Amino acid sequence: MAQPPGSAFVLVSHWRVPGDIGAAFGCLGDPEIARWWPEAYREVREIFPGDAEGCGRVLDILTRSRIPYPIRWRLEVIEVRRPEHLVVRASGDLAGEGVWELRQRGAFVAMTYTWCVEVTKPWMQWLTPVLRPFFAANHHWVMRRGEIGLTRELARLDSQAHD
């Protein structure tokens, strides 16, 4: 998929994790997501819990990965279809939408995340034409770390269920 001009990004990630789709979906909405995915969620503060499905949930997030600059943004869950579909809206240092699609494939969960986002800090917008490959590589690194973290978290949850 071609990248849009300016400071916008369209980033698509594919994960394959062992486990149950319901457990994987639940981990995406886990209040302790920073425990298993600290590269994306350094700090998470819930502002509003949303409804029983998590729709309307609002989180303030601090992300600090390989970029030597903290990214502060707000995540709002705007659509939930458990356990296969989750849409979030970002605002703050990042603005846009992310869509998670999950499918059970035997003993594994196939997950696709499409992140259509724009950086909003003026210096980041100005440097995007030069730093676009670095920003994209950082995102892909964070996502690979998330897949590893989710795999570990699902194994942890599975071992707890069998204790």
Salt bridges, closest charged atoms under 4 A:
ASP30 OD2 - ARG35 NH2 3.93
GLU39 OE2 - ARG145 NE 3.32
GLU46 OE2 - ARG57 NE 2.86
GLU53 OE1 - ARG82 NE 2.93
ASP60 OD2 - ARG45 NH2 3.02
ASP60 OD1 - ARG74 NE 2.64
GLU76 OE1 - ARG89 NH1 3.47
GLU79 OE2 - ARG81 NH1 2.72
GLU79 OE2 - HIS85 NE2 3.06
ASP93 OD1 - LYS121 NZ 3.71
GLU101 OE2 - HIS85 ND1 2.51
GLU101 OE1 - ARG103 NH2 3.62
GLU153 OE2 - ARG35 NH2 2.34
GLU153 OE2 - ARG156 NH2 2.74
ASP158 OD1 - HIS162 ND1 3.35
